[in-house]
Each structure stands twice: as C-alpha cells, then as structure tokens.
Amino acid sequence: MDNTIIKGAIFDMDGLMIDTEKLLVRFWREAAAEYGYEMSFEHVLGIRSLSRKYSVPKLKGIFGEEFPFDEVRSLRIRLMNDYIDQNGFDVKKGLFELLDYLKNHGIKIAVATATSRDRAEMYLDRINALGYFDAVICGDMVKNGKPEPDIYLTAASQIGLPAEECAAFEDSPNGLQSAFAAGCKVIMIPDLSQPDSETEPFTTAVYESLDKAVDFFERRS
C-alpha cells in the first residue's frame, strides 16, 4: 500500500456531492429532443464532466456537424435551473459526515467541478456546504477541463499541496481520468456509472457512499 500522507481532499460536485447527474441526463435529452435529436442515456453519460473542448466534437461526431450544441446546452441549463428552483435536489449520502471528519482532522478541502463558478457556488451554498471548502475551482477557471488534469492540479495548488498528497473524489470515468492524470489518489463513489474495467486503472479505492470513505483516511492515519 502507498503510505503517502494525505493532507488534502478534492471533490467533484454533480453526482458526487449533489444528486444532479440524473437531472443532467433528463434535461440534456429533453433539450436535444426540442431540436429534433434523440439523445440517449449513454450519449449523456459520455459527456459528463467533459469540457466544451471535448463535448462539442463528441456530440457532433454522434449527431453530425449541424448539431446545435450551444442552443441545446443553453436550453438544458434553463430547463434544469427551472426544475431546481421549483424542486431543489438531494444531497448525496454521507457528504456531511465526510466533510466534518476532514475538517476535524485538519485536512484541506477543495472542489473541482466542470460546472461554472456561479452555479457551483450557488448549489453548494444552497446545501450549506460552501463554507467547508478552502477553494472552489470550476470548469470556467482552467484552460483545459476534464479529462485533462488541469482542474485537479489547480485545486491542489490553491490549497497549497502537491496533487500526490490529495485524495480526489469522483463518480464519472472522465473525472476519474482527470484526477488520476493529476497524480491524486482517486476514490470512486459510484453514481450513474459503476466501477468496471474502464475505471479500474484510475482508482485507488471504491466506496458505496461518501461516509464510507472515512475508512480511507483512517487507514492512513
């Protein structure tokens, strides 16, 4: 076992801390349908956490160069925001148990999310979690988004640590790849994707919920 002392924890947001991935799937599909495109569950899974640099060519490769990415994305955001305004969203199991543990043990905590900064901070504030984080790094704050390592390297830097001394919490293959490429110890908390041969090379550990991941830190203390 790698005995590196873990001094930081970096969290993805959608599908990891808040139960919004299912909403992203629903409203990407609804928005695409409004423009006459039949987007499948698998299509949306493939672009989770991807930056625009990768998601645009991926979807145009599926639906053709004429696919109106910006229009569909804008409608998806409006539909999803309207839904959340009216219905809210759920917090993922064990989030605050883990955050409290990390705070109580002096571990620096950051966010690394593909979501824009204004929405990320709004969502985190809505669940009273924003104050836990020493840094919030978002997709619109880095040159290259996930699956490139930039966002995790930036988050680690912002909390004053090398990425190798940080645990990264992710739920999607693109996010896992990003954190691994940065050098983090990658912990998968499955949501819409389950661990498989694609995710296995990137993960240090897998836990069914965030509170269970306390074990990862306990074993290294």
Secondary structure, DSSP 8 states (H G I E B T S, - for coil): -------EEEE--BTTTBS-HHHHHHHHHHHHHHTT----HHHHHHHTT--HHHHHHHHHHHH-TT--HHHHHHHHHHHHHHHHHHH---B-TTHHHHHHHHHHTT-EEEEEESS-HHHHHHHHHHTT-GGG-SEEEEGGGSSS-TTSSHHHHHHHHHTT--GGGEEEEE-SHHHHHHHHHHT-EEEE--SSS---TTTGGG-SEE-SSGGGGHHHHHTT-
